[in-house]
Amino acid sequence: MATSPPPPTPPGLPAGGARRHARWWQRTWVRYAALTTLLALSGLVILALVRKQTGTEGFLVGLGLAIFPVPLLVAAFRWLDRVDPGPWRNLLFSFAWGACAAALIAIVANSFATQWIATATADPSHADTLGATVIAPIVEESAKAAAVLLVFLFRRRDFTGIVDGVVIAGVTATGFAFTENILYLGTAFGTDQLTGDTGIFSVTAATFFVRVIMSPFAHPLFTVLTGIGFGIAALSADRHRLRRVLLPLTGLLLAMGMHAMWNGSSAFGEYGFFAVYAAFMVPSFGLLTWLAVWTRQRELGTVRTELPSYAVAGWLAAPEPFVLGSMKARRLAREYATHHGGRDAGRAVAEYEAYATSLAFLRHRGRRGRAGADFAVRERELLHELWVRREPARPALAYAARETAPASAPAPWPVPGPVPGYGYPPPYPAYNPYRS
């Protein structure tokens, strides 16, 4: 005879024992303070360096022009991440790392390397070419990859697949390109002031057209290859250690190679830039965009496949697995909750959708032997989050199921197999374990 499991342990309270006191350097606030300080100092230094090179007026012009593609790129990556949205703090960290820390590393390292090569070879023009095609891709892609690595290591729960790698890498590169564009556009403006050129024939206009209009996706495209490597590594089991190391390195090397080809396109003749842009960059951008969208659709399929186990166990209502596997139905549920219960209800439904999606991915990894040792603890945490939000979520999801029927809730549906070592989900408690 089946018995109800013990109630899910609320997040923050470890099961079966008291919390151990962490050492001071292991405390969360210490890590946040150290990281914030590092990024703030990097930002101040990079601000001073760029302003010194462009002048105050050039810096302001560069800043105003460089901001144009940023909201569009961030919104595109956020849209891609809507199935299982990661926390905003990861995106803020990634953008800040790219704009401050990675940009500072690139400016200092590229300048030092180029000057050293020029001094050693007594050929400044050769040093500039070598710096742009060899040194810059290695330094810049490594600096940007550091942000992806940090999120992969320290925010492992938020980094579960290819889409997460693409989003973190893309936002990091967007921040890096933002700072780099300020430098290039500000320098171009200073050149125009010296020559007196204005309008569409100015260096500033040409730089804006090439960097902001034609190729705002260039840096994100390079670094996304690194993110894909980390994303595939995140899908690999912990026992495949060699694969988890080689895949990110392969992605990083591909990013460096694509970056080197892009920087070296000017050496391919008068129309080399346009040839590389049309024959290589645009098709690569289209292919990676297709891969990202296809991966997002697969994620929705995983939600529809894995959540029926929790519906059978009683944690979810019958149509919810297929409502949560449809972006249209999820949007209708949020709109319904917001209309009838206000913003708090809409936010609760959005959080319910996100936690249910994370639960589906967790179970999918578990069935494939890729879940960590904390599978049961994490499952209980996610079930707890669904529990406390079920009152505003159930009516909204039921409405969405009716509006999108019959495709959203076919019945019966196949129930996927058990998770090795943990079996099927625990049955839904018939009582409220949080009632005093």
C-alpha positions as CSV (number, residue, x, y, z in Angstrom):
1,M,0.0,0.0,0.0
2,A,1.4,3.3,-1.1
3,T,1.9,6.0,1.6
4,S,2.2,9.7,1.2
5,P,5.8,10.9,1.2
6,P,7.1,13.4,3.7
7,P,6.3,17.0,2.7
8,P,8.7,18.7,0.4
9,T,11.5,20.4,2.3
10,P,11.1,24.2,1.8
11,P,14.1,25.7,0.0
12,G,16.9,26.8,2.3
13,L,16.4,24.2,4.9
14,P,18.6,21.1,4.3
15,A,16.8,17.8,5.0
16,G,17.7,15.8,7.9
17,G,20.0,18.1,9.8
18,A,21.0,21.6,10.8
19,R,22.7,24.0,8.5
20,R,26.4,24.0,8.8
21,H,28.1,27.4,9.2
22,A,30.1,28.3,6.1
23,R,33.5,29.9,6.4
24,W,33.4,33.6,5.8
25,W,34.8,33.4,2.3
26,Q,32.1,30.9,1.4
27,R,29.3,33.1,2.4
28,T,27.1,34.3,-0.5
29,W,27.2,38.0,0.4
30,V,31.0,37.9,0.4
31,R,31.1,36.4,-3.1
32,Y,28.6,38.9,-4.4
33,A,30.5,41.8,-2.8
34,A,33.8,40.6,-4.3
35,L,32.3,40.1,-7.7
36,T,30.5,43.4,-7.7
37,T,33.7,45.2,-6.6
38,L,35.7,43.5,-9.3
39,L,33.2,44.5,-12.0
40,A,32.9,48.0,-10.7
41,L,36.6,48.6,-10.7
42,S,36.9,47.2,-14.2
43,G,34.1,49.5,-15.3
44,L,35.8,52.5,-13.9
45,V,39.2,51.6,-15.5
46,I,37.7,50.8,-18.9
47,L,35.7,54.1,-18.7
48,A,38.9,56.0,-18.1
49,L,40.8,54.3,-20.8
50,V,38.1,54.7,-23.5
51,R,37.5,58.4,-22.5
52,K,41.2,59.0,-22.7
53,Q,41.4,57.6,-26.2
54,T,38.3,59.2,-27.6
55,G,37.9,62.4,-25.6
56,T,34.8,63.4,-23.6
57,E,32.8,64.4,-26.6
58,G,33.8,61.4,-28.6
59,F,33.0,59.1,-25.7
60,L,29.5,60.6,-25.4
61,V,28.8,60.3,-29.2
62,G,30.2,56.7,-29.2
63,L,28.0,55.8,-26.1
64,G,24.9,57.2,-27.8
65,L,25.4,55.3,-31.0
66,A,26.7,52.1,-29.5
67,I,23.5,51.6,-27.4
68,F,21.3,51.1,-30.4
69,P,21.7,47.4,-30.9
70,V,21.9,46.4,-27.2
71,P,18.2,46.3,-26.4
72,L,17.4,44.3,-29.5
73,L,20.1,41.8,-28.9
74,V,19.3,41.3,-25.3
75,A,15.6,41.0,-26.1
76,A,16.3,38.4,-28.8
77,F,18.3,36.3,-26.3
78,R,15.7,36.7,-23.6
79,W,13.0,35.6,-26.1
80,L,15.1,32.5,-26.9
81,D,15.2,31.7,-23.2
82,R,11.5,32.0,-22.5
83,V,10.8,28.3,-22.2
84,D,13.0,28.0,-19.1
85,P,14.0,31.6,-18.3
86,G,17.2,32.0,-16.2
87,P,17.4,34.6,-13.5
88,W,18.1,38.2,-14.5
89,R,21.1,38.3,-12.2
90,N,22.9,35.9,-14.6
91,L,22.2,38.1,-17.6
92,L,23.3,41.2,-15.7
93,F,26.5,39.5,-14.6
94,S,27.2,38.3,-18.1
95,F,26.6,41.7,-19.7
96,A,28.7,43.5,-17.0
97,W,31.5,41.0,-17.4
98,G,31.6,41.5,-21.2
99,A,31.3,45.3,-21.0
100,C,33.8,45.8,-18.2
101,A,36.1,42.9,-17.3
102,A,36.4,41.2,-20.7
103,A,36.8,44.6,-22.5
104,L,39.5,45.7,-20.0
105,I,41.4,42.4,-20.4
106,A,41.1,42.7,-24.2
107,I,42.3,46.4,-24.4
108,V,45.3,45.8,-22.0
109,A,46.4,42.4,-23.5
110,N,45.9,43.4,-27.1
111,S,47.9,46.7,-26.7
112,F,50.7,45.0,-24.8
113,A,51.0,42.1,-27.4
114,T,50.8,44.4,-30.4
115,Q,53.5,46.7,-28.9
116,W,55.7,43.8,-28.1
117,I,55.4,42.4,-31.6
118,A,56.1,45.8,-33.1
119,T,59.2,46.2,-31.0
120,A,60.5,42.7,-31.6
121,T,60.0,42.8,-35.4
122,A,60.5,46.5,-36.0
123,D,57.4,46.3,-38.3
124,P,54.4,48.1,-36.8
125,S,52.1,47.4,-39.8
126,H,52.8,43.6,-39.5
127,A,52.3,43.8,-35.8
128,D,48.8,45.4,-36.3
129,T,47.8,42.7,-38.8
130,L,49.0,39.9,-36.5
131,G,47.4,41.5,-33.5
132,A,44.0,41.8,-35.2
133,T,44.0,38.3,-36.8
134,V,45.7,36.2,-34.1
135,I,46.1,38.0,-30.8
136,A,42.7,39.7,-30.6
137,P,40.6,36.6,-31.3
138,I,42.5,34.5,-28.7
139,V,42.4,37.2,-26.0
140,E,38.9,38.4,-26.6
141,E,37.2,35.0,-26.9
142,S,39.0,33.7,-23.9
143,A,38.0,36.8,-21.8
144,K,34.3,36.4,-22.9
145,A,34.4,32.6,-22.3
146,A,35.4,33.3,-18.7
147,A,31.8,34.6,-18.0
148,V,30.3,31.4,-19.5
149,L,32.7,29.3,-17.4
150,L,31.8,31.1,-14.2
151,V,28.1,30.7,-14.7
152,F,28.6,27.0,-15.7
153,L,30.6,26.3,-12.5
154,F,28.7,28.4,-9.9
155,R,25.2,28.6,-11.3
156,R,24.9,25.0,-12.4
157,R,21.2,24.8,-11.7
158,D,20.6,27.6,-14.1
159,F,22.8,26.1,-16.8
160,T,21.1,23.0,-18.1
161,G,21.5,22.9,-21.9
162,I,22.4,24.5,-25.2
163,V,19.9,27.4,-24.9
164,D,21.4,28.5,-21.6
165,G,24.9,28.4,-23.1
166,V,23.8,30.4,-26.1
167,V,22.0,33.0,-24.0
168,I,24.8,33.5,-21.5
169,A,27.5,33.7,-24.2
170,G,25.4,36.0,-26.4
171,V,24.6,38.5,-23.6
172,T,28.3,38.5,-22.6
173,A,29.4,39.2,-26.1
174,T,26.7,41.9,-26.5
175,G,28.2,43.7,-23.5
176,F,31.7,43.4,-25.0
177,A,30.6,44.7,-28.4
178,F,28.9,47.6,-26.6
179,T,32.1,48.8,-25.1
180,E,34.2,48.1,-28.2
181,N,31.7,50.1,-30.3
182,I,32.0,53.1,-28.0
183,L,35.7,53.0,-28.6
184,Y,35.5,52.6,-32.3
185,L,32.7,55.1,-32.8
186,G,34.3,57.6,-30.5
187,T,37.6,57.4,-32.3
188,A,35.9,57.8,-35.6
189,F,34.2,60.9,-34.4
190,G,37.5,62.3,-33.3
191,T,38.9,61.6,-36.8
192,D,36.0,63.5,-38.3
193,Q,36.6,66.5,-36.1
194,L,40.1,66.7,-37.4
195,T,39.2,66.3,-41.0
196,G,36.0,68.2,-41.0
197,D,34.0,65.4,-42.5
198,T,30.2,65.3,-41.7
199,G,27.1,63.5,-42.8
200,I,26.9,60.1,-44.5
201,F,30.4,60.4,-45.9
202,S,32.0,60.7,-42.5
203,V,34.1,58.0,-40.8
204,T,31.6,58.0,-38.0
205,A,28.7,57.1,-40.4
206,A,30.8,54.4,-42.1
207,T,31.8,52.9,-38.8
208,F,28.2,53.0,-37.5
209,F,26.9,51.3,-40.7
210,V,29.5,48.5,-40.6
211,R,29.5,47.8,-36.8
212,V,25.9,48.6,-35.8
213,I,23.8,48.1,-38.9
214,M,25.6,45.3,-40.8
215,S,27.2,43.3,-38.1
216,P,25.7,43.8,-34.6
217,F,25.6,40.0,-34.2
218,A,29.3,39.5,-35.0
219,H,30.7,39.2,-31.4
220,P,27.6,37.3,-30.2
221,L,28.0,34.9,-33.1
222,F,31.6,34.1,-32.2
223,T,31.0,33.6,-28.5
224,V,27.8,31.6,-29.0
225,L,30.0,28.8,-30.4
226,T,31.7,28.7,-27.0
227,G,28.3,28.7,-25.3
228,I,27.1,25.8,-27.4
229,G,30.2,23.8,-26.3
230,F,29.4,24.5,-22.6
231,G,25.7,23.7,-23.3
232,I,26.4,20.3,-24.7
233,A,28.8,19.7,-21.8
234,A,26.0,20.5,-19.4
235,L,23.9,17.7,-21.1
236,S,26.7,15.2,-20.5
237,A,26.8,13.0,-17.5
238,D,29.2,13.8,-14.7
239,R,31.2,10.6,-15.4
240,H,32.1,11.9,-18.9
241,R,34.7,14.3,-17.6
242,L,36.8,14.3,-20.7
243,R,33.8,15.2,-22.8
244,R,32.8,17.9,-20.4
245,V,36.3,19.5,-20.8
246,L,36.8,19.0,-24.6
247,L,33.4,20.2,-25.7
248,P,33.8,23.8,-24.3
249,L,37.4,23.9,-25.5
250,T,36.3,22.9,-29.0
251,G,33.6,25.6,-29.0
252,L,36.2,28.2,-27.8
253,L,38.6,27.2,-30.6
254,L,35.8,27.5,-33.2
255,A,34.9,30.9,-31.8
256,M,38.5,32.0,-32.1
257,G,38.8,30.7,-35.7
258,M,35.6,32.5,-36.8
259,H,36.7,35.7,-35.1
260,A,40.1,35.5,-36.8
261,M,38.5,35.0,-40.2
262,W,36.3,38.0,-39.6
263,N,39.1,40.3,-38.5
264,G,41.3,39.1,-41.3
265,S,38.7,39.6,-44.0
266,S,40.2,43.0,-45.0
267,A,43.4,41.2,-46.0
268,F,41.5,39.3,-48.7
269,G,41.4,42.2,-51.1
270,E,39.2,45.2,-51.7
271,Y,36.0,43.2,-51.4
272,G,37.2,40.6,-48.9
273,F,35.1,42.0,-46.1
274,F,31.9,41.7,-48.1
275,A,32.8,38.3,-49.5
276,V,33.4,36.9,-45.9
277,Y,30.2,38.6,-44.7
278,A,28.0,37.2,-47.5
279,A,29.6,33.8,-47.9
280,F,30.4,33.0,-44.3
281,M,29.0,35.2,-41.6
282,V,25.4,35.4,-42.8
283,P,25.0,31.6,-43.4
284,S,26.6,30.9,-40.1
285,F,24.3,33.4,-38.4
286,G,21.3,31.7,-40.1
287,L,22.5,28.2,-39.1
288,L,23.1,29.0,-35.5
289,T,19.7,30.9,-35.3
290,W,18.0,27.8,-36.7
291,L,19.8,25.6,-34.2
292,A,18.8,27.8,-31.2
293,V,15.1,27.9,-32.3
294,W,15.1,24.1,-32.9
295,T,16.6,23.5,-29.5
296,R,13.9,25.7,-27.9
297,Q,11.2,23.6,-29.7
298,R,12.9,20.5,-28.3
299,E,12.7,21.9,-24.8
300,L,9.0,22.4,-25.2
301,G,8.8,18.8,-26.3
302,T,10.6,17.7,-23.2
303,V,8.1,19.5,-21.1
304,R,5.2,17.7,-22.8
305,T,7.0,14.4,-22.4
306,E,8.2,14.5,-18.8
307,L,5.4,16.3,-16.9
308,P,2.7,13.7,-17.4
309,S,4.4,11.6,-14.7
310,Y,3.7,14.4,-12.2
311,A,0.1,14.7,-13.5
312,V,-0.4,11.0,-12.9
313,A,1.1,11.4,-9.4
314,G,-1.4,14.2,-8.7
315,W,1.0,17.1,-8.6
316,L,-0.3,18.7,-11.8
317,A,-3.8,18.9,-13.3
318,A,-4.5,16.6,-16.2
319,P,-4.1,19.2,-19.1
320,E,-1.2,21.1,-17.5
321,P,1.7,19.1,-19.2
322,F,0.5,20.1,-22.6
323,V,-0.4,23.7,-21.7
324,L,3.1,24.1,-20.2
325,G,4.5,22.7,-23.5
326,S,2.9,25.5,-25.6
327,M,4.2,29.0,-25.6
328,K,0.8,30.3,-26.8
329,A,-1.0,28.5,-23.9
330,R,1.5,29.8,-21.4
331,R,1.0,33.3,-22.6
332,L,-2.8,33.0,-22.3
333,A,-2.5,31.7,-18.8
334,R,-0.3,34.6,-17.7
335,E,-2.7,37.1,-19.3
336,Y,-5.7,35.5,-17.6
337,A,-4.1,35.6,-14.2
338,T,-3.0,39.2,-14.6
339,H,-6.5,40.2,-15.8
340,H,-8.4,38.5,-13.0
341,G,-5.8,38.7,-10.1
342,G,-3.5,41.5,-10.9
343,R,0.3,41.6,-11.5
344,D,1.1,39.4,-8.5
345,A,-1.1,36.7,-9.8
346,G,0.4,37.0,-13.3
347,R,3.9,36.8,-11.8
348,A,2.9,33.8,-9.8
349,V,1.7,32.0,-12.9
350,A,4.9,32.9,-14.8
351,E,6.9,31.5,-11.9
352,Y,4.8,28.3,-11.8
353,E,5.5,27.8,-15.5
354,A,9.2,28.3,-15.0
355,Y,9.4,25.9,-12.0
356,A,7.4,23.3,-13.8
357,T,9.7,23.6,-16.8
358,S,12.8,23.2,-14.6
359,L,11.1,20.1,-13.1
360,A,10.6,18.6,-16.5
361,F,14.3,19.2,-17.4
362,L,15.4,17.8,-14.1
363,R,13.5,14.6,-14.6
364,H,14.7,14.3,-18.2
365,R,18.3,14.5,-17.0
366,G,17.6,12.0,-14.3
367,R,16.1,9.4,-16.6
368,R,19.1,9.7,-18.9
369,G,21.5,9.3,-15.9
370,R,22.7,12.9,-16.0
371,A,21.1,14.2,-12.8
372,G,23.4,15.0,-9.9
373,A,23.3,13.5,-6.4
374,D,20.9,16.2,-5.3
375,F,18.1,15.0,-7.6
376,A,15.7,14.2,-4.8
377,V,16.4,17.4,-3.0
378,R,16.0,19.6,-6.1
379,E,12.8,17.7,-7.1
380,R,11.3,18.5,-3.6
381,E,12.3,22.1,-3.9
382,L,10.6,22.5,-7.2
383,L,7.5,20.6,-6.1
384,H,7.3,23.0,-3.1
385,E,7.5,26.0,-5.4
386,L,4.6,24.6,-7.5
387,W,2.6,23.8,-4.3
388,V,2.7,27.4,-3.0
389,R,1.7,28.9,-6.4
390,R,-1.0,26.4,-7.4
391,E,-4.0,28.4,-6.3
392,P,-3.5,31.3,-8.9
393,A,-2.0,28.9,-11.5
394,R,-4.6,26.2,-11.7
395,P,-7.5,28.4,-12.9
396,A,-5.3,30.2,-15.4
397,L,-3.8,27.0,-16.9
398,A,-7.3,25.5,-17.0
399,Y,-8.5,28.5,-19.0
400,A,-5.5,28.3,-21.3
401,A,-6.3,24.5,-21.9
402,R,-9.9,25.3,-22.9
403,E,-8.8,28.1,-25.2
404,T,-6.2,26.0,-27.0
405,A,-8.1,22.7,-26.9
406,P,-8.1,20.0,-28.3
407,A,-4.4,20.1,-29.3
408,S,-3.1,21.3,-25.9
409,A,-4.5,18.4,-23.8
410,P,-4.9,15.1,-25.6
411,A,-5.6,12.2,-23.3
412,P,-4.5,9.7,-22.5
413,W,-0.7,10.3,-22.9
414,P,2.3,8.0,-22.4
415,V,4.0,8.3,-19.1
416,P,7.8,8.2,-19.4
417,G,9.9,5.7,-17.5
418,P,11.2,6.0,-13.9
419,V,14.3,7.8,-12.9
420,P,17.0,5.3,-12.0
421,G,17.4,5.1,-8.2
422,Y,14.3,7.3,-7.6
423,G,11.5,5.7,-9.5
424,Y,8.3,7.7,-10.3
425,P,7.3,11.0,-8.7
426,P,5.9,10.7,-5.1
427,P,2.1,10.8,-4.9
428,Y,0.6,14.2,-4.2
429,P,-0.1,14.6,-0.4
430,A,-3.8,14.5,0.4
431,Y,-3.3,17.1,3.1
432,N,-1.5,20.5,3.3
433,P,1.8,19.9,5.1
434,Y,2.3,23.6,5.5
435,R,-0.9,24.2,7.4
436,S,-0.2,24.8,11.1
